[in-house]
Amino acid sequence: MLGNEFKKKFDAETDNFNKASIKNDYLLFMQKMDSIENVALTAVLLKTKNLEDLSRLNIIKKNTDDKTAVTSSPAIDKAADYPGGINELRKEVAGLFYLGGVYSEVKTIKADVAFIVERDGTITNVEAQGNNFTFNRQAEIALYSVSQKFSPAIVNGSPVRYRFRLPLTMNIE
């Protein structure tokens, strides 16, 4: 419907300069609509992941045990690892990244993405820190969307929660 209205206005205009202006307005408007839709999808994704985390971790109970604490012990037998290694994880995250939702005037954008690898290898508590808000949100969505589970960290032969940090840098052209 909105596209039709812009088209009517575009077709009715005779001046080429004004036509170009209408086209630019339409493209900017559609880009903003895409951003709004993306924010809504992000909110739904985060809500879903939070509900999954709550149900799986039984945080609803008032008494939590120490087993849910993130391991910070230097005596880790095996660190958490993604199938194929860190480079495979980077490739998958890059493939899942939605650049249309990133707005930046700077060509090189960086963020540190921290998350928890749970005992079952799933990812929770993804938080991206960087100078570009839209890049951070897209990094979080991409991490939540990876297709495979991690192999969990091992301490004394048992799987444990593990805090993982993934630095990301993207060049936008």
C-alpha positions as CSV (number, residue, x, y, z in Angstrom):
1,M,0.0,0.0,0.0
2,L,2.8,2.4,0.9
3,G,4.7,1.4,-2.2
4,N,1.6,2.2,-4.3
5,E,1.3,5.7,-2.7
6,F,4.9,6.5,-3.4
7,K,4.5,5.2,-7.0
8,K,1.5,7.5,-7.5
9,K,3.4,10.5,-6.2
10,F,6.5,9.5,-8.3
11,D,4.4,9.0,-11.5
12,A,2.5,12.3,-11.0
13,E,5.8,14.3,-10.7
14,T,7.2,15.7,-14.0
15,D,10.4,17.3,-12.7
16,N,13.3,14.7,-12.7
17,F,15.0,16.3,-9.7
18,N,11.8,15.9,-7.6
19,K,11.4,12.4,-8.9
20,A,14.9,11.6,-7.7
21,S,14.0,13.1,-4.3
22,I,10.8,11.0,-4.1
23,K,12.7,7.9,-4.9
24,N,15.3,8.7,-2.2
25,D,12.6,9.4,0.3
26,Y,11.0,6.0,-0.6
27,L,14.3,4.1,-0.2
28,L,15.0,5.8,3.1
29,F,11.5,5.1,4.3
30,M,11.8,1.4,3.4
31,Q,15.2,1.2,5.1
32,K,13.7,2.6,8.3
33,M,10.7,0.2,8.0
34,D,13.2,-2.7,7.6
35,S,15.0,-1.5,10.7
36,I,11.7,-1.3,12.7
37,E,10.8,-4.9,11.6
38,N,14.3,-6.0,12.6
39,V,14.1,-4.5,16.1
40,A,10.7,-6.3,16.5
41,L,12.3,-9.6,15.4
42,T,15.2,-9.0,17.8
43,A,12.8,-8.4,20.7
44,V,10.9,-11.6,19.9
45,L,14.1,-13.6,19.6
46,L,15.5,-12.3,22.9
47,K,12.2,-12.9,24.7
48,T,12.1,-16.5,23.3
49,K,15.7,-17.1,24.3
50,N,15.1,-15.7,27.8
51,L,12.1,-17.9,28.3
52,E,14.0,-20.9,27.2
53,D,16.9,-20.0,29.5
54,L,14.5,-19.6,32.5
55,S,12.7,-22.8,31.9
56,R,15.9,-24.8,31.3
57,L,17.9,-23.3,34.2
58,N,14.9,-23.3,36.6
59,I,15.6,-19.8,37.7
60,I,12.0,-19.5,38.7
61,K,12.9,-21.4,41.9
62,K,14.0,-19.1,44.7
63,N,16.9,-21.3,45.7
64,T,19.6,-21.6,43.0
65,D,22.5,-23.9,43.5
66,D,26.1,-23.1,43.0
67,K,26.2,-25.4,39.9
68,T,24.8,-22.6,37.8
69,A,27.7,-20.3,38.5
70,V,30.0,-19.6,35.5
71,T,33.3,-21.4,35.9
72,S,36.2,-19.0,36.3
73,S,38.6,-21.6,37.6
74,P,42.0,-21.7,35.9
75,A,42.0,-25.6,36.2
76,I,39.8,-26.2,33.1
77,D,40.6,-29.5,31.5
78,K,39.0,-28.5,28.2
79,A,37.6,-25.2,27.1
80,A,34.3,-24.9,25.3
81,D,34.8,-25.3,21.5
82,Y,32.6,-24.8,18.4
83,P,32.6,-27.7,15.9
84,G,35.2,-26.9,13.3
85,G,36.9,-24.4,15.6
86,I,36.8,-20.6,16.1
87,N,37.2,-19.9,12.4
88,E,34.2,-22.0,11.5
89,L,32.2,-20.0,14.2
90,R,33.4,-16.7,12.6
91,K,32.3,-17.9,9.1
92,E,28.9,-18.9,10.3
93,V,28.3,-15.7,12.3
94,A,29.4,-13.7,9.2
95,G,27.0,-15.7,7.1
96,L,24.1,-15.0,9.5
97,F,24.9,-11.3,9.9
98,Y,22.2,-9.0,8.4
99,L,24.1,-6.1,7.1
100,G,20.9,-4.3,6.1
101,G,20.2,-3.7,9.8
102,V,23.6,-2.1,10.4
103,Y,23.8,1.7,10.1
104,S,27.3,3.2,10.2
105,E,29.2,6.0,8.6
106,V,32.4,4.3,9.7
107,K,33.7,1.5,7.4
108,T,35.3,-0.7,10.1
109,I,33.1,-1.7,13.0
110,K,34.2,-3.7,16.0
111,A,32.4,-5.4,18.9
112,D,33.3,-7.9,21.6
113,V,30.6,-10.5,21.9
114,A,30.5,-12.4,25.2
115,F,28.2,-15.3,25.9
116,I,27.8,-18.4,28.1
117,V,28.3,-21.9,26.7
118,E,26.0,-24.0,28.9
119,R,26.8,-27.6,30.0
120,D,24.7,-28.9,27.2
121,G,26.6,-26.8,24.6
122,T,23.8,-24.2,24.0
123,I,24.5,-20.5,23.9
124,T,22.9,-18.1,26.5
125,N,23.3,-14.5,27.8
126,V,24.8,-13.1,24.5
127,E,25.9,-9.5,25.0
128,A,27.8,-7.5,22.4
129,Q,29.8,-4.4,23.4
130,G,31.0,-1.9,20.8
131,N,30.5,1.6,19.5
132,N,27.7,0.8,17.1
133,F,24.4,-0.2,18.6
134,T,22.9,-1.7,15.4
135,F,26.1,-3.8,14.8
136,N,25.9,-5.0,18.4
137,R,22.3,-6.2,18.0
138,Q,23.0,-7.9,14.7
139,A,26.0,-9.7,16.3
140,E,23.7,-10.9,19.2
141,I,21.1,-12.2,16.7
142,A,23.8,-14.0,14.7
143,L,25.3,-15.7,17.7
144,Y,21.8,-16.8,18.9
145,S,21.2,-18.2,15.4
146,V,24.3,-20.5,15.0
147,S,23.3,-23.9,13.8
148,Q,25.4,-26.2,16.0
149,K,26.0,-26.6,19.7
150,F,29.4,-26.1,21.3
151,S,31.2,-28.9,23.0
152,P,31.1,-27.8,26.6
153,A,34.0,-26.9,28.8
154,I,35.2,-29.8,31.1
155,V,36.5,-29.5,34.6
156,N,37.3,-32.6,36.6
157,G,35.6,-34.7,33.9
158,S,32.3,-32.9,34.2
159,P,30.8,-30.3,31.8
160,V,30.5,-26.8,33.2
161,R,29.3,-23.4,32.1
162,Y,31.9,-21.4,30.3
163,R,32.1,-17.7,29.4
164,F,33.2,-17.3,25.9
165,R,34.4,-14.0,24.2
166,L,34.4,-13.5,20.4
167,P,35.9,-10.3,19.0
168,L,34.2,-9.3,15.8
169,T,35.4,-6.8,13.2
170,M,33.5,-6.0,10.0
171,N,34.4,-3.9,7.0
172,I,31.3,-2.3,5.4
173,E,31.7,-1.0,1.9
